[in-house]
């Protein structure tokens, strides 16, 4: 997995539609539905936390948050937010496939398609295994993934243009329309206006993969989790044929498999 550099400084501007506060409240509600009241601590791991927007919102809801991301550029922005808010968040730079914490946690979140960025099924299972290792018995693991429908019908070969005050961005997708992973390669070209009137161009390229539901269910079971529910990751209702993002809610079994 690559460490985003140019993308980091424009990430918040390009994800203004995410509605982090609303998403955090809905995740918090899901957690409250399934997390045992006797859970010994109130520590939440935000895995692939990016610039810390969700970490901030979960901390406002009373969680002690650990944010983990592979990109130091992303984390530098997250640290600036923490400095301004003073919220109880600790940030660590780690590849999530090599997650290494000081203790165990009650809840893990991994949202906004971060799992799709992993290049192979083995990598996904490695992440699940590391989360399992650092989860308390009965801890929750909530993560979302893009669906085949989204890759084949919405991302596909699309090109998006963002003309923002901070940057002009051209977002181009290229779909490899083959089962089971239907990878979409995404190229981002950023054009930032300099003081002399010229533009500086910076680029990022990454690929997202689909991981079939049957594979995800098996990997969860193999790494010590029981699946509690699967929801539409945007509406938090029951998924349908046109769902773009699936949210999985799993519980760590009290004994290792």
TIFIVEX-985461 format. One record per residue: residue number from 1; z, y, x of N, C-alpha, C in turn. Coordinates in steps of 0.02 Angstrom, whole numbers, plus 50000, padded with zeros to 5 digits. Example, Ala and Ser with C-alpha at 12.3 -4.5 7.8 and 13.67 -1.06 7.14 Angstrom:
REM residues 2
{node 1 {50390 49716 50660} {50390 49775 50615} {50390 49835 50660}};
{node 2 {50354 49888 50642} {50357 49947 50684} {50394 50002 50645}};
This chain:
REM residues 257
{node 1 {50000 49940 50042} {50000 50000 50000} {50000 50062 50044}};
{node 2 {49961 50113 50022} {49956 50173 50062} {50012 50222 50045}};
{node 3 {50026 50266 50091} {50075 50319 50079} {50038 50383 50063}};
{node 4 {50047 50408 50003} {50007 50465 49980} {50028 50529 50016}};
{node 5 {49978 50567 50038} {49991 50629 50075} {49965 50688 50035}};
{node 6 {49900 50697 50032} {49872 50753 49994} {49892 50748 49920}};
{node 7 {49892 50687 49892} {49909 50678 49822} {49979 50704 49806}};
{node 8 {50025 50696 49853} {50095 50713 49840} {50103 50786 49819}};
{node 9 {50070 50831 49855} {50081 50902 49841} {50052 50925 49775}};
{node 10 {50007 50885 49745} {49977 50904 49682} {49997 50857 49625}};
{node 11 {50038 50808 49640} {50054 50756 49591} {50085 50785 49528}};
{node 12 {50133 50829 49534} {50166 50857 49476} {50118 50897 49432}};
{node 13 {50074 50935 49464} {50026 50974 49426} {49978 50929 49386}};
{node 14 {49961 50871 49415} {49913 50826 49383} {49946 50779 49332}};
{node 15 {50012 50779 49328} {50046 50734 49281} {50090 50773 49233}};
{node 16 {50069 50834 49217} {50108 50875 49170} {50111 50845 49100}};
{node 17 {50064 50800 49084} {50062 50770 49017} {50109 50711 49009}};
{node 18 {50146 50693 49061} {50186 50633 49058} {50248 50641 49012}};
{node 19 {50274 50702 49005} {50334 50715 48965} {50393 50672 48989}};
{node 20 {50414 50685 49050} {50466 50645 49081} {50532 50644 49042}};
{node 21 {50552 50702 49015} {50615 50704 48978} {50613 50659 48917}};
{node 22 {50558 50660 48880} {50550 50618 48822} {50547 50544 48842}};
{node 23 {50510 50529 48895} {50505 50460 48919} {50573 50434 48941}};
{node 24 {50612 50476 48976} {50678 50456 49000} {50724 50440 48941}};
{node 25 {50722 50480 48890} {50765 50467 48831} {50746 50402 48798}};
{node 26 {50682 50386 48795} {50661 50324 48763} {50680 50264 48806}};
{node 27 {50674 50270 48872} {50696 50217 48916} {50771 50208 48912}};
{node 28 {50808 50263 48909} {50881 50261 48903} {50901 50225 48838}};
{node 29 {50863 50237 48785} {50877 50203 48722} {50865 50128 48727}};
{node 30 {50811 50108 48760} {50797 50037 48772} {50853 50004 48812}};
{node 31 {50874 50040 48863} {50928 50013 48905} {50991 50003 48864}};
{node 32 {51008 50053 48823} {51068 50048 48782} {51066 49990 48733}};
{node 33 {51006 49971 48712} {50998 49915 48665} {51014 49849 48697}};
{node 34 {50999 49842 48762} {51004 49776 48794} {51057 49770 48848}};
{node 35 {51080 49825 48876} {51127 49820 48932} {51197 49804 48907}};
{node 36 {51229 49752 48934} {51297 49735 48912} {51345 49792 48924}};
{node 37 {51391 49803 48877} {51440 49858 48883} {51486 49849 48942}};
{node 38 {51497 49787 48962} {51544 49773 49018} {51511 49776 49087}};
{node 39 {51449 49800 49091} {51416 49806 49156} {51460 49847 49203}};
{node 40 {51472 49823 49265} {51524 49852 49308} {51509 49922 49335}};
{node 41 {51447 49943 49336} {51433 50010 49364} {51377 50042 49323}};
{node 42 {51361 50102 49343} {51311 50141 49306} {51256 50164 49354}};
{node 43 {51234 50117 49398} {51185 50133 49449} {51116 50111 49426}};
{node 44 {51069 50157 49432} {51000 50144 49411} {50953 50155 49469}};
{node 45 {50909 50107 49480} {50858 50111 49532} {50792 50133 49501}};
{node 46 {50765 50189 49527} {50699 50212 49507} {50650 50193 49563}};
{node 47 {50615 50137 49552} {50573 50107 49603} {50503 50138 49600}};
{node 48 {50477 50158 49658} {50415 50197 49661} {50425 50263 49623}};
{node 49 {50477 50299 49643} {50500 50358 49606} {50455 50419 49615}};
{node 50 {50409 50418 49663} {50364 50475 49672} {50402 50539 49688}};
{node 51 {50387 50592 49652} {50417 50657 49665} {50483 50667 49629}};
{node 52 {50510 50614 49600} {50578 50616 49574} {50586 50644 49504}};
{node 53 {50531 50656 49468} {50537 50686 49401} {50576 50641 49353}};
{node 54 {50562 50576 49352} {50599 50531 49308} {50670 50521 49334}};
{node 55 {50680 50518 49399} {50747 50512 49428} {50791 50569 49404}};
{node 56 {50764 50629 49405} {50801 50688 49383} {50822 50680 49309}};
{node 57 {50775 50659 49268} {50790 50654 49196} {50841 50598 49182}};
{node 58 {50837 50542 49217} {50885 50488 49207} {50954 50510 49232}};
{node 59 {50957 50549 49286} {51021 50574 49310} {51052 50622 49259}};
{node 60 {51011 50662 49226} {51037 50707 49174} {51067 50668 49116}};
{node 61 {51045 50606 49106} {51071 50564 49053} {51133 50524 49074}};
{node 62 {51158 50538 49134} {51221 50509 49156} {51217 50453 49206}};
{node 63 {51157 50437 49230} {51150 50383 49279} {51159 50408 49350}};
{node 64 {51190 50366 49391} {51188 50375 49464} {51124 50342 49488}};
{node 65 {51078 50382 49513} {51010 50358 49526} {50997 50348 49600}};
{node 66 {50965 50292 49616} {50936 50280 49682} {50861 50281 49673}};
{node 67 {50826 50328 49706} {50754 50332 49702} {50723 50304 49766}};
{node 68 {50676 50258 49758} {50643 50226 49816} {50568 50238 49810}};
{node 69 {50538 50260 49865} {50465 50269 49867} {50442 50260 49939}};
{node 70 {50379 50238 49946} {50351 50227 50012} {50324 50290 50045}};
{node 71 {50316 50343 50006} {50285 50404 50032} {50338 50457 50048}};
{node 72 {50344 50476 50111} {50391 50528 50130} {50370 50595 50101}};
{node 73 {50305 50605 50093} {50280 50667 50064} {50304 50674 49991}};
{node 74 {50300 50619 49953} {50326 50620 49885} {50401 50633 49885}};
{node 75 {50437 50599 49929} {50510 50605 49930} {50533 50674 49952}};
{node 76 {50495 50708 49994} {50513 50776 50013} {50514 50822 49952}};
{node 77 {50466 50812 49907} {50465 50852 49846} {50524 50833 49801}};
{node 78 {50539 50768 49798} {50597 50745 49759} {50662 50774 49786}};
{node 79 {50668 50778 49851} {50729 50805 49882} {50737 50879 49867}};
{node 80 {50681 50915 49864} {50684 50986 49845} {50711 50993 49774}};
{node 81 {50689 50949 49728} {50713 50951 49659} {50788 50936 49657}};
{node 82 {50809 50887 49695} {50880 50869 49697} {50921 50927 49724}};
{node 83 {50896 50961 49774} {50932 51019 49803} {50942 51072 49750}};
{node 84 {50892 51083 49708} {50896 51134 49656} {50942 51112 49599}};
{node 85 {50940 51047 49580} {50977 51024 49522} {51049 51003 49538}};
{node 86 {51060 50978 49599} {51126 50954 49618} {51145 50889 49583}};
{node 87 {51097 50852 49557} {51111 50791 49520} {51126 50733 49568}};
{node 88 {51162 50681 49543} {51182 50625 49586} {51125 50575 49597}};
{node 89 {51082 50592 49644} {51024 50551 49660} {51022 50539 49735}};
{node 90 {51011 50478 49755} {51001 50461 49826} {50930 50436 49834}};
{node 91 {50894 50462 49884} {50825 50441 49895} {50818 50401 49960}};
{node 92 {50777 50349 49956} {50764 50306 50013} {50689 50296 50020}};
{node 93 {50664 50300 50082} {50594 50284 50095} {50587 50211 50112}};
{node 94 {50558 50172 50067} {50548 50101 50078} {50485 50077 50041}};
{node 95 {50452 50029 50070} {50401 49990 50035} {50438 49947 49984}};
{node 96 {50418 49951 49920} {50458 49916 49870} {50453 49840 49877}};
{node 97 {50405 49816 49914} {50402 49744 49928} {50456 49723 49978}};
{node 98 {50486 49772 50012} {50539 49758 50061} {50603 49793 50042}};
{node 99 {50615 49801 49977} {50673 49836 49952} {50737 49811 49985}};
{node 100 {50779 49857 50008} {50841 49839 50043} {50894 49891 50025}};
{node 101 {50942 49871 49984} {50993 49917 49961} {51062 49899 49990}};
{node 102 {51110 49944 49982} {51177 49933 50008} {51221 49892 49961}};
{node 103 {51200 49888 49898} {51239 49850 49849} {51195 49831 49790}};
{node 104 {51225 49811 49736} {51188 49789 49677} {51184 49845 49625}};
{node 105 {51138 49836 49578} {51123 49888 49529} {51123 49858 49459}};
{node 106 {51128 49903 49409} {51131 49881 49339} {51063 49885 49304}};
{node 107 {51021 49933 49325} {50956 49942 49293} {50905 49961 49347}};
{node 108 {50846 49931 49342} {50790 49952 49383} {50733 49974 49338}};
{node 109 {50704 50032 49354} {50644 50057 49321} {50587 50058 49371}};
{node 110 {50528 50041 49349} {50468 50048 49390} {50412 50066 49342}};
{node 111 {50395 50130 49339} {50353 50155 49285} {50288 50186 49309}};
{node 112 {50247 50205 49260} {50185 50241 49271} {50137 50202 49317}};
{node 113 {50129 50138 49301} {50078 50095 49332} {50090 50078 49406}};
{node 114 {50151 50089 49430} {50163 50076 49501} {50150 50003 49519}};
{node 115 {50165 49957 49474} {50151 49886 49487} {50076 49875 49496}};
{node 116 {50035 49911 49460} {49963 49903 49465} {49936 49922 49534}};
{node 117 {49973 49962 49571} {49952 49982 49638} {49961 49927 49690}};
{node 118 {50000 49876 49673} {50010 49821 49719} {49945 49780 49724}};
{node 119 {49926 49760 49786} {49859 49730 49795} {49851 49657 49773}};
{node 120 {49906 49619 49770} {49900 49548 49753} {49957 49525 49709}};
{node 121 {49947 49468 49677} {50000 49437 49637} {50061 49421 49681}};
{node 122 {50048 49399 49742} {50103 49384 49787} {50146 49446 49800}};
{node 123 {50114 49503 49804} {50152 49565 49815} {50195 49581 49754}};
{node 124 {50167 49571 49694} {50206 49584 49633} {50267 49538 49632}};
{node 125 {50257 49474 49646} {50313 49427 49645} {50365 49446 49698}};
{node 126 {50342 49471 49755} {50388 49493 49807} {50432 49550 49782}};
{node 127 {50403 49597 49746} {50442 49652 49718} {50492 49626 49668}};
{node 128 {50470 49582 49623} {50516 49553 49573} {50574 49518 49608}};
{node 129 {50559 49482 49661} {50610 49445 49697} {50661 49491 49729}};
{node 130 {50638 49547 49758} {50684 49595 49789} {50727 49630 49736}};
{node 131 {50697 49647 49680} {50736 49677 49626} {50789 49628 49602}};
{node 132 {50770 49565 49594} {50817 49513 49572} {50875 49507 49621}};
{node 133 {50860 49509 49685} {50911 49501 49737} {50966 49554 49731}};
{node 134 {50946 49615 49714} {50994 49671 49712} {51017 49689 49642}};
{node 135 {51003 49645 49594} {51025 49657 49525} {51090 49621 49510}};
{node 136 {51135 49654 49474} {51194 49621 49448} {51174 49568 49397}};
{node 137 {51215 49517 49386} {51202 49472 49330} {51198 49512 49265}};
{node 138 {51147 49497 49225} {51134 49530 49161} {51106 49601 49169}};
{node 139 {51090 49621 49231} {51057 49686 49242} {50988 49686 49211}};
{node 140 {50962 49745 49197} {50896 49752 49165} {50843 49774 49215}};
{node 141 {50783 49751 49204} {50724 49771 49242} {50671 49792 49193}};
{node 142 {50654 49857 49193} {50603 49884 49148} {50545 49910 49191}};
{node 143 {50485 49886 49177} {50427 49909 49215} {50367 49909 49170}};
{node 144 {50318 49951 49186} {50257 49952 49145} {50196 49937 49188}};
{node 145 {50143 49914 49155} {50080 49899 49188} {50023 49923 49144}};
{node 146 {49970 49945 49175} {49908 49960 49139} {49880 49896 49109}};
{node 147 {49844 49903 49055} {49813 49846 49022} {49739 49839 49040}};
{node 148 {49712 49780 49027} {49641 49768 49036} {49601 49818 48994}};
{node 149 {49624 49830 48933} {49589 49878 48889} {49582 49946 48923}};
{node 150 {49635 49970 48953} {49633 50036 48985} {49584 50037 49043}};
{node 151 {49586 49986 49085} {49541 49984 49143} {49468 49980 49122}};
{node 152 {49453 49939 49072} {49383 49926 49055} {49354 49978 49007}};
{node 153 {49397 50012 48969} {49371 50057 48917} {49388 50131 48928}};
{node 154 {49441 50145 48964} {49462 50214 48972} {49455 50240 49043}};
{node 155 {49478 50201 49093} {49468 50222 49163} {49396 50207 49183}};
{node 156 {49378 50143 49182} {49309 50121 49193} {49273 50161 49247}};
{node 157 {49216 50190 49229} {49176 50230 49276} {49183 50305 49263}};
{node 158 {49238 50325 49235} {49247 50394 49214} {49257 50442 49273}};
{node 159 {49240 50504 49260} {49253 50558 49307} {49291 50613 49270}};
{node 160 {49347 50635 49298} {49388 50688 49268} {49392 50747 49315}};
{node 161 {49390 50806 49287} {49395 50868 49327} {49456 50908 49304}};
{node 162 {49498 50927 49351} {49557 50967 49337} {49551 51034 49372}};
{node 163 {49544 51087 49333} {49539 51155 49361} {49606 51189 49348}};
{node 164 {49652 51182 49396} {49720 51207 49389} {49732 51266 49435}};
{node 165 {49782 51307 49421} {49798 51363 49466} {49813 51340 49537}};
{node 166 {49844 51280 49543} {49864 51256 49609} {49806 51226 49648}};
{node 167 {49758 51195 49611} {49707 51156 49646} {49650 51140 49597}};
{node 168 {49591 51129 49625} {49534 51102 49588} {49526 51030 49610}};
{node 169 {49531 50983 49562} {49531 50912 49579} {49475 50876 49541}};
{node 170 {49437 50835 49578} {49387 50790 49548} {49413 50719 49555}};
{node 171 {49421 50685 49498} {49450 50618 49495} {49394 50571 49473}};
{node 172 {49373 50525 49518} {49317 50480 49504} {49341 50407 49507}};
{node 173 {49322 50369 49456} {49341 50299 49452} {49280 50254 49462}};
{node 174 {49292 50195 49491} {49240 50144 49498} {49270 50077 49479}};
{node 175 {49245 50047 49425} {49271 49985 49399} {49233 49925 49427}};
{node 176 {49270 49875 49452} {49241 49810 49468} {49258 49765 49408}};
{node 177 {49210 49757 49363} {49223 49727 49297} {49223 49651 49301}};
{node 178 {49273 49625 49337} {49278 49552 49344} {49351 49531 49331}};
{node 179 {49358 49478 49292} {49424 49450 49278} {49451 49416 49341}};
{node 180 {49517 49410 49348} {49566 49433 49299} {49594 49503 49314}};
{node 181 {49577 49531 49373} {49614 49592 49392} {49577 49657 49377}};
{node 182 {49513 49655 49362} {49475 49715 49342} {49495 49777 49383}};
{node 183 {49489 49775 49449} {49513 49831 49489} {49473 49895 49478}};
{node 184 {49509 49950 49476} {49479 50016 49472} {49497 50053 49537}};
{node 185 {49445 50072 49574} {49456 50113 49634} {49451 50186 49614}};
{node 186 {49502 50224 49632} {49509 50293 49612} {49503 50338 49673}};
{node 187 {49456 50384 49671} {49449 50433 49725} {49467 50502 49699}};
{node 188 {49512 50534 49733} {49533 50602 49715} {49510 50650 49770}};
{node 189 {49474 50701 49751} {49454 50753 49798} {49487 50819 49775}};
{node 190 {49527 50847 49820} {49563 50908 49806} {49531 50966 49843}};
{node 191 {49521 51021 49808} {49493 51081 49838} {49543 51138 49829}};
{node 192 {49571 51161 49884} {49621 51214 49881} {49592 51278 49912}};
{node 193 {49598 51333 49876} {49570 51396 49899} {49614 51426 49953}};
{node 194 {49585 51444 50009} {49621 51474 50064} {49621 51551 50058}};
{node 195 {49661 51583 50099} {49667 51656 50096} {49601 51691 50112}};
{node 196 {49559 51659 50153} {49495 51689 50171} {49440 51677 50119}};
{node 197 {49458 51646 50063} {49410 51634 50010} {49374 51567 50015}};
{node 198 {49379 51534 50071} {49348 51468 50078} {49393 51414 50047}};
{node 199 {49365 51354 50040} {49403 51299 50010} {49414 51244 50062}};
{node 200 {49474 51217 50061} {49490 51159 50102} {49489 51097 50058}};
{node 201 {49453 51045 50080} {49447 50983 50042} {49492 50929 50073}};
{node 202 {49530 50895 50029} {49571 50838 50050} {49558 50782 50000}};
{node 203 {49561 50720 50024} {49543 50663 49982} {49595 50607 49987}};
{node 204 {49602 50570 49932} {49643 50510 49930} {49604 50457 49892}};
{node 205 {49610 50394 49914} {49578 50339 49879} {49629 50282 49872}};
{node 206 {49633 50254 49813} {49677 50196 49802} {49647 50153 49747}};
{node 207 {49674 50092 49740} {49648 50045 49691} {49704 50018 49648}};
{node 208 {49691 50013 49584} {49739 49983 49537} {49710 49917 49512}};
{node 209 {49755 49868 49504} {49736 49801 49482} {49773 49783 49418}};
{node 210 {49739 49743 49376} {49770 49716 49316} {49806 49651 49334}};
{node 211 {49867 49643 49308} {49903 49579 49315} {49914 49550 49245}};
{node 212 {49882 49493 49230} {49884 49465 49163} {49955 49450 49139}};
{node 213 {49965 49455 49074} {50030 49444 49044} {50060 49376 49063}};
{node 214 {50019 49325 49062} {50045 49258 49078} {50071 49255 49149}};
{node 215 {50037 49288 49196} {50059 49289 49265} {50125 49327 49272}};
{node 216 {50131 49384 49237} {50192 49423 49241} {50251 49384 49213}};
{node 217 {50241 49350 49157} {50295 49311 49128} {50318 49255 49175}};
{node 218 {50271 49222 49207} {50289 49169 49254} {50326 49197 49314}};
{node 219 {50303 49253 49341} {50337 49282 49400} {50407 49304 49383}};
{node 220 {50417 49331 49324} {50485 49350 49303} {50530 49289 49300}};
{node 221 {50506 49236 49269} {50546 49175 49264} {50561 49145 49333}};
{node 222 {50511 49146 49376} {50519 49118 49443} {50567 49157 49487}};
{node 223 {50579 49221 49471} {50623 49263 49512} {50690 49277 49478}};
{node 224 {50705 49239 49425} {50772 49243 49396} {50781 49290 49339}};
{node 225 {50726 49309 49305} {50731 49354 49248} {50710 49318 49184}};
{node 226 {50742 49339 49129} {50720 49317 49063} {50689 49377 49028}};
{node 227 {50632 49367 48996} {50597 49421 48963} {50628 49434 48894}};
{node 228 {50647 49497 48882} {50679 49516 48819} {50630 49545 48769}};
{node 229 {50582 49585 48793} {50536 49619 48748} {50477 49647 48786}};
{node 230 {50422 49658 48751} {50363 49691 48778} {50342 49744 48727}};
{node 231 {50337 49806 48749} {50322 49862 48705} {50261 49900 48730}};
{node 232 {50233 49941 48687} {50184 49990 48709} {50221 50040 48754}};
{node 233 {50198 50047 48815} {50233 50088 48863} {50228 50162 48853}};
{node 234 {50188 50184 48805} {50183 50255 48789} {50217 50273 48723}};
{node 235 {50210 50229 48673} {50241 50243 48608} {50307 50207 48599}};
{node 236 {50320 50155 48639} {50380 50114 48634} {50382 50076 48567}};
{node 237 {50324 50068 48536} {50317 50027 48476} {50288 49959 48497}};
{node 238 {50275 49917 48448} {50244 49852 48463} {50173 49864 48491}};
{node 239 {50153 49826 48542} {50086 49836 48570} {50031 49812 48523}};
{node 240 {49971 49839 48534} {49913 49819 48494} {49853 49811 48540}};
{node 241 {49795 49798 48512} {49735 49785 48552} {49715 49845 48595}};
{node 242 {49731 49905 48573} {49711 49965 48611} {49769 49995 48651}};
{node 243 {49823 49958 48659} {49878 49982 48701} {49853 49991 48772}};
{node 244 {49871 50047 48802} {49848 50063 48870} {49898 50042 48923}};
{node 245 {49962 50038 48904} {50014 50023 48953} {50067 49980 48919}};
{node 246 {50084 49924 48950} {50136 49879 48924} {50201 49890 48962}};
{node 247 {50255 49894 48924} {50322 49900 48953} {50358 49834 48945}};
{node 248 {50377 49804 49001} {50415 49741 49001} {50489 49756 49010}};
{node 249 {50530 49723 48970} {50603 49730 48975} {50631 49660 48989}};
{node 250 {50661 49652 49048} {50686 49586 49069} {50759 49592 49090}};
{node 251 {50794 49535 49087} {50864 49532 49106} {50874 49483 49163}};
{node 252 {50915 49501 49211} {50930 49456 49267} {50976 49401 49241}};
{node 253 {50955 49339 49253} {50997 49283 49233} {51061 49281 49273}};
{node 254 {51113 49250 49245} {51177 49251 49279} {51179 49205 49339}};
{node 255 {51131 49159 49344} {51126 49116 49403} {51055 49118 49429}};
{node 256 {51046 49110 49495} {50980 49111 49525} {50941 49050 49502}};
{node 257 {50873 49056 49498} {50833 48998 49478} {50835 48943 49529}};
